[in-house]
Amino acid sequence: MHELFNWTTDRKSATKEHRTDTDDGHGDRGIASKSGAISANATSQSKFNIMEVGCGAGNAVFPILADIADPRLFVYACDYSQVAIDVVKASEAYDQQRCTAFVWDLAGTELPTDVQPESIDIMLMIFVFSALHPKQWNQAVDNAYRLLKPGGILLFRDYGRNDLAQVRFKKSRLLEDNLYIRGDGTRVYFFTNDELAEIFGAKFEIEQNAIDRRLLVNRKRELKIRDPCPWVILNDAGGAFAMGAIGGGTWHFIKGARNSPYGERFRGGMNAMRSRGPIIGGNFAVWGSMFSTFECVLKGIRQKEDPWNSIGSGAITGGLLAARGGWKAASVSAVFGGVLLALIEGVGITMSRAFAQQPPVIAPPPSQ
């Protein structure tokens, strides 16, 4: 789960800017492909300046330069690390006529000497703000505001509260509430929408404040990355209850309506749905919670995540639920549960292969 936000510095004449993300989880190509922004915001004589804060190895800078051939574009790339800047400058794609890279601390008290105040049209801040200490936030926001032109756009993306990365952190890594330290010594904070609205809202007009929730898929291993145990047990139990209650309630509503006398069919259907829907939902919840529990156990024993965990969990769950009927009934139910989960996993793998999202087609730059 990640946060996506857009802001503009001009409260009186805010310009709407939409953000698109690609399936690779980085989102940089979605920003870089907005070649039409130059023709809409720059005159034939002016420059259109984009600045990426925390450029790293140039994963956003170089696609932007490659996708937008307009000579009016100029890109500023800065990072806290001198090593990162050296990597950017050593790249064959680094063109001093169209970009410049330099070291700068976003939370420092001085603006970069390479950039004039109020000269940036679009600023990118992708997974950077979370590395700052909360005491540094106000200074960082003020620096961004001073660099952007009136009406300029800040494109922001960072970690959201209860992200999978946060759940996987050990308690020994916790520095303060929702602030952790990684093994390499860098910090990471996990935000909520309300926090970021408060942090940026004093100076910026918020155009978009949203959460991007996505299912992570390991395509090489054909594996869906689910929530960690034990949270997945609660999620599966709740989802199974909802599915059983809705599906079973609908079925019994139809059945109750058909068996009721004319003129009382709606009432009869509702009574049947109220009496049977929750019971079926509860049965589904029991199955879902047992399945997830055994899946967590198998993950712990095997120390790997693959479709066999789901197949084995389906077989064990089916066998235990039918154990009161004897070993024959339990065996048949176990086989049925394993086969059913194998079919579900097989269909899921087939669908993911067939409908895997292709890289977006980048529109050609505007004609000169």
C-alpha positions as CSV (number, residue, x, y, z in Angstrom):
1,M,0.0,0.0,0.0
2,H,1.5,3.3,-1.0
3,E,0.4,6.9,-0.8
4,L,-0.1,9.1,-4.0
5,F,-0.4,12.8,-3.7
6,N,-0.4,15.9,-5.9
7,W,0.0,19.5,-4.7
8,T,0.3,22.9,-6.3
9,T,1.8,26.0,-4.7
10,D,-0.7,28.5,-6.1
11,R,-3.9,28.5,-4.1
12,K,-5.7,31.0,-6.4
13,S,-5.0,29.4,-9.8
14,A,-4.5,25.7,-9.1
15,T,-3.8,23.6,-12.1
16,K,-5.1,20.0,-12.1
17,E,-2.4,17.4,-12.7
18,H,-3.2,13.7,-12.7
19,R,-0.7,11.0,-11.7
20,T,-0.5,7.6,-13.4
21,D,1.4,4.6,-12.3
22,T,2.8,1.6,-14.1
23,D,2.8,-2.0,-13.0
24,D,6.4,-2.0,-12.0
25,G,5.6,-0.4,-8.7
26,H,7.9,2.6,-9.2
27,G,5.6,5.0,-11.1
28,D,8.4,7.0,-12.7
29,R,7.5,6.2,-16.3
30,G,4.0,7.4,-15.7
31,I,5.3,10.8,-14.7
32,A,8.0,10.9,-17.4
33,S,5.5,10.3,-20.2
34,K,3.6,13.5,-19.6
35,S,5.2,15.2,-22.6
36,G,2.2,17.3,-23.3
37,A,2.8,19.2,-20.1
38,I,5.6,21.3,-21.7
39,S,3.5,22.5,-24.6
40,A,0.7,23.4,-22.2
41,N,2.8,25.2,-19.6
42,A,5.8,26.7,-21.4
43,T,6.1,29.4,-24.0
44,S,8.3,29.1,-27.0
45,Q,11.0,31.1,-25.2
46,S,10.8,29.8,-21.6
47,K,12.3,26.7,-20.0
48,F,10.3,24.0,-18.3
49,N,12.1,22.8,-15.2
50,I,11.6,19.5,-13.5
51,M,13.4,18.7,-10.3
52,E,13.7,15.3,-8.7
53,V,14.6,15.2,-5.0
54,G,16.3,12.0,-4.1
55,C,17.2,11.0,-7.6
56,G,19.2,7.9,-6.6
57,A,20.7,6.3,-9.7
58,G,18.5,8.4,-12.0
59,N,15.6,5.9,-12.4
60,A,13.2,8.8,-13.1
61,V,15.5,11.4,-14.5
62,F,16.8,9.4,-17.5
63,P,13.4,8.1,-18.6
64,I,12.1,11.7,-18.5
65,L,15.0,12.9,-20.7
66,A,14.5,10.0,-23.1
67,D,10.7,10.4,-23.4
68,I,10.7,14.2,-23.8
69,A,12.8,15.5,-26.6
70,D,11.6,19.1,-26.3
71,P,14.7,21.4,-25.9
72,R,12.9,23.6,-23.5
73,L,13.0,20.9,-20.8
74,F,15.7,21.0,-18.2
75,V,16.0,18.5,-15.3
76,Y,17.6,19.0,-11.9
77,A,18.6,15.9,-10.1
78,C,19.6,16.0,-6.5
79,D,20.3,13.5,-3.8
80,Y,21.7,13.4,-0.2
81,S,24.3,10.9,-1.3
82,Q,27.4,11.9,-3.2
83,V,27.7,8.3,-4.4
84,A,24.3,8.5,-6.0
85,I,25.2,11.7,-7.8
86,D,28.5,10.2,-9.1
87,V,26.5,7.3,-10.5
88,V,24.1,9.7,-12.3
89,K,27.0,11.7,-13.8
90,A,28.8,8.6,-14.9
91,S,25.8,7.4,-16.9
92,E,25.9,7.7,-20.7
93,A,22.4,9.2,-20.6
94,Y,23.7,12.2,-18.5
95,D,23.6,15.3,-20.7
96,Q,24.8,18.5,-19.1
97,Q,23.0,20.5,-21.7
98,R,19.6,19.1,-20.5
99,C,20.2,18.2,-16.8
100,T,22.4,18.8,-13.8
101,A,23.0,16.6,-10.8
102,F,24.2,17.8,-7.4
103,V,24.2,16.9,-3.7
104,W,21.5,18.6,-1.6
105,D,19.9,18.0,1.7
106,L,16.1,18.5,1.4
107,A,15.9,19.2,5.2
108,G,18.8,21.6,5.2
109,T,18.4,25.3,5.9
110,E,20.0,26.4,2.6
111,L,18.5,26.1,-0.9
112,P,20.7,24.5,-3.6
113,T,23.0,27.0,-5.3
114,D,22.3,25.3,-8.7
115,V,18.6,26.2,-8.6
116,Q,16.9,29.6,-8.4
117,P,14.0,30.1,-6.0
118,E,10.5,29.8,-7.7
119,S,12.0,28.3,-10.8
120,I,10.7,24.7,-10.7
121,D,7.6,23.7,-12.7
122,I,7.3,20.1,-11.4
123,M,9.1,18.6,-8.4
124,L,9.2,14.8,-7.9
125,M,9.5,13.5,-4.4
126,I,9.3,9.7,-4.5
127,F,10.0,7.6,-1.4
128,V,12.2,10.5,0.0
129,F,10.1,12.2,2.7
130,S,9.8,9.0,4.7
131,A,13.6,9.0,5.3
132,L,13.4,12.3,7.2
133,H,12.9,12.7,11.0
134,P,9.5,14.2,11.8
135,K,11.3,17.3,13.2
136,Q,12.7,17.9,9.7
137,W,9.4,17.8,7.9
138,N,8.5,21.5,8.2
139,Q,11.9,22.6,6.8
140,A,11.6,20.2,3.9
141,V,8.2,21.4,3.0
142,D,9.3,25.0,3.2
143,N,12.3,24.3,0.9
144,A,10.1,22.6,-1.7
145,Y,7.6,25.5,-1.6
146,R,10.4,28.1,-2.1
147,L,11.8,26.3,-5.1
148,L,8.5,25.8,-6.9
149,K,7.0,28.4,-9.1
150,P,3.5,29.8,-8.2
151,G,1.2,27.2,-9.6
152,G,4.0,24.6,-9.7
153,I,3.3,20.9,-9.1
154,L,4.7,18.7,-6.4
155,L,4.3,14.9,-7.2
156,F,4.7,12.9,-4.0
157,R,4.7,9.2,-3.3
158,D,5.7,7.4,-0.2
159,Y,5.0,4.6,2.3
160,G,1.5,4.3,3.8
161,R,0.6,3.3,7.3
162,N,0.4,-0.5,7.7
163,D,2.2,-1.1,4.5
164,L,3.6,-4.7,4.1
165,A,7.1,-3.3,4.7
166,Q,6.0,-1.8,8.1
167,V,4.3,-5.1,9.2
168,R,7.5,-7.0,8.4
169,F,9.7,-4.7,10.5
170,K,10.9,-6.2,13.8
171,K,10.1,-4.3,17.0
172,S,13.8,-3.8,17.6
173,R,13.9,-1.6,14.5
174,L,11.2,0.8,15.9
175,L,12.7,4.3,16.8
176,E,9.4,6.2,17.4
177,D,5.8,5.7,16.5
178,N,5.7,4.5,12.9
179,L,9.4,5.5,12.5
180,Y,11.8,2.6,11.9
181,I,15.5,2.2,11.1
182,R,16.7,-0.2,8.4
183,G,19.8,-2.4,8.5
184,D,21.8,0.2,6.5
185,G,21.1,2.9,9.0
186,T,18.5,4.8,7.0
187,R,15.1,5.8,8.5
188,V,11.7,5.1,7.1
189,Y,8.3,6.6,8.3
190,F,4.9,5.3,7.4
191,F,2.3,8.0,6.8
192,T,-1.5,8.4,6.8
193,N,-3.4,10.6,4.4
194,D,-4.4,12.9,7.3
195,E,-0.8,13.4,8.4
196,L,0.3,14.4,5.0
197,A,-2.6,16.7,4.5
198,E,-1.6,18.5,7.7
199,I,2.1,18.6,6.8
200,F,1.6,20.0,3.3
201,G,-1.7,21.7,3.7
202,A,-0.3,24.8,5.4
203,K,1.5,25.9,2.2
204,F,0.1,23.8,-0.6
205,E,-3.3,23.4,-2.1
206,I,-4.0,19.6,-2.1
207,E,-5.1,18.5,-5.5
208,Q,-5.1,14.7,-4.8
209,N,-4.6,12.7,-1.7
210,A,-5.2,9.0,-2.2
211,I,-3.9,5.5,-1.3
212,D,-2.7,3.1,-4.0
213,R,-3.4,-0.4,-2.9
214,R,-2.1,-3.2,-5.1
215,L,-1.5,-6.9,-5.1
216,L,2.1,-7.8,-5.4
217,V,2.9,-10.7,-7.7
218,N,6.2,-12.6,-8.0
219,R,5.8,-13.4,-11.7
220,K,9.0,-15.6,-11.8
221,R,7.7,-17.8,-9.0
222,E,4.0,-17.3,-10.0
223,L,3.2,-16.3,-6.5
224,K,0.9,-13.6,-5.0
225,I,2.4,-11.8,-2.1
226,R,-0.3,-11.8,0.6
227,D,-0.5,-10.1,4.0
228,P,1.8,-11.7,6.6
229,C,0.5,-14.1,9.3
230,P,-1.5,-13.7,11.4
231,W,-3.2,-10.8,9.7
232,V,-4.1,-12.9,6.7
233,I,-6.1,-15.2,8.9
234,L,-8.4,-12.3,10.0
235,N,-8.7,-11.0,6.4
236,D,-9.6,-14.4,5.0
237,A,-12.1,-15.1,7.7
238,G,-13.8,-11.7,7.1
239,G,-13.8,-12.1,3.4
240,A,-15.1,-15.7,3.6
241,F,-17.9,-14.6,5.9
242,A,-19.0,-11.8,3.6
243,M,-18.9,-14.1,0.6
244,G,-20.9,-16.8,2.3
245,A,-23.4,-14.4,3.8
246,I,-24.1,-12.6,0.5
247,G,-24.1,-15.7,-1.7
248,G,-26.0,-17.9,0.8
249,G,-28.4,-15.1,1.6
250,T,-29.2,-14.5,-2.0
251,W,-29.7,-18.2,-2.6
252,H,-32.1,-18.5,0.3
253,F,-33.9,-15.3,-0.6
254,I,-34.8,-16.8,-4.0
255,K,-35.6,-20.2,-2.4
256,G,-37.8,-18.6,0.3
257,A,-39.6,-16.4,-2.2
258,R,-40.4,-19.4,-4.4
259,N,-41.8,-21.4,-1.5
260,S,-43.9,-18.6,-0.1
261,P,-47.5,-18.0,-1.1
262,Y,-48.4,-15.4,-3.7
263,G,-48.4,-11.9,-2.1
264,E,-45.9,-13.0,0.6
265,R,-42.9,-13.9,-1.5
266,F,-40.8,-10.9,-0.7
267,R,-41.4,-11.2,3.0
268,G,-40.8,-15.0,2.8
269,G,-37.6,-14.4,0.9
270,M,-36.3,-11.8,3.4
271,N,-37.1,-14.1,6.4
272,A,-35.2,-17.0,4.8
273,M,-32.3,-14.7,4.0
274,R,-32.1,-13.3,7.5
275,S,-32.3,-16.7,9.1
276,R,-29.9,-18.6,6.8
277,G,-27.5,-16.0,5.4
278,P,-25.5,-15.4,8.7
279,I,-25.3,-19.2,9.3
280,I,-23.8,-19.9,5.9
281,G,-21.5,-16.9,6.3
282,G,-20.3,-18.3,9.6
283,N,-19.6,-21.7,8.0
284,F,-17.5,-20.0,5.3
285,A,-15.7,-18.0,7.9
286,V,-14.7,-21.2,9.8
287,W,-13.4,-22.7,6.6
288,G,-11.5,-19.6,5.6
289,S,-9.9,-19.1,9.0
290,M,-8.9,-22.8,9.2
291,F,-7.5,-22.7,5.7
292,S,-5.4,-19.5,6.4
293,T,-4.2,-20.9,9.8
294,F,-2.9,-24.1,8.1
295,E,-1.4,-22.1,5.3
296,C,0.6,-20.0,7.8
297,V,1.7,-23.2,9.5
298,L,2.9,-24.7,6.2
299,K,4.7,-21.5,5.3
300,G,6.5,-21.7,8.6
301,I,7.4,-25.4,8.3
302,R,8.5,-25.2,4.6
303,Q,10.0,-21.7,4.8
304,K,8.7,-20.9,1.3
305,E,5.6,-19.5,-0.4
306,D,4.2,-21.4,-3.4
307,P,0.9,-22.9,-4.5
308,W,1.6,-26.1,-2.7
309,N,0.9,-24.3,0.6
310,S,-2.6,-23.5,-0.5
311,I,-3.2,-27.0,-1.9
312,G,-2.1,-28.6,1.2
313,S,-4.1,-26.2,3.4
314,G,-7.2,-27.0,1.4
315,A,-6.7,-30.7,1.8
316,I,-6.1,-30.5,5.6
317,T,-9.0,-28.2,6.1
318,G,-11.4,-30.3,4.1
319,G,-10.3,-33.5,6.0
320,L,-10.7,-32.0,9.5
321,L,-14.1,-30.5,8.8
322,A,-15.3,-34.0,7.7
323,A,-13.5,-35.9,10.5
324,R,-16.7,-36.5,12.4
325,G,-18.0,-38.7,9.5
326,G,-15.1,-41.1,9.8
327,W,-11.8,-41.6,8.0
328,K,-13.4,-42.4,4.6
329,A,-15.5,-39.2,4.6
330,A,-12.4,-37.2,5.8
331,S,-10.3,-38.7,3.1
332,V,-12.8,-37.9,0.4
333,S,-13.2,-34.3,1.7
334,A,-9.4,-33.9,1.9
335,V,-9.0,-34.9,-1.7
336,F,-11.8,-32.7,-2.8
337,G,-10.3,-29.7,-0.9
338,G,-6.9,-30.3,-2.3
339,V,-8.2,-30.6,-5.9
340,L,-10.4,-27.6,-5.5
341,L,-7.5,-25.4,-4.4
342,A,-5.2,-26.8,-7.1
343,L,-7.8,-25.8,-9.7
344,I,-8.1,-22.3,-8.1
345,E,-4.3,-21.9,-8.1
346,G,-4.1,-23.1,-11.7
347,V,-6.7,-20.7,-12.9
348,G,-5.0,-17.9,-11.1
349,I,-1.6,-18.6,-12.6
350,T,-3.2,-18.9,-16.1
351,M,-5.1,-15.7,-15.7
352,S,-2.0,-13.8,-14.5
353,R,-0.1,-15.0,-17.5
354,A,-2.8,-14.2,-19.9
355,F,-3.6,-10.7,-18.6
356,A,-0.2,-9.6,-17.4
357,Q,-0.1,-5.9,-17.9
358,Q,2.3,-4.8,-20.6
359,P,4.5,-1.8,-20.3
360,P,2.7,1.4,-21.3
361,V,3.1,2.8,-24.7
362,I,4.8,6.2,-24.4
363,A,3.4,8.8,-26.7
364,P,6.0,10.6,-29.0
365,P,7.1,14.0,-27.9
366,P,5.2,17.0,-29.2
367,S,6.4,18.4,-32.6
368,Q,8.7,21.3,-32.5
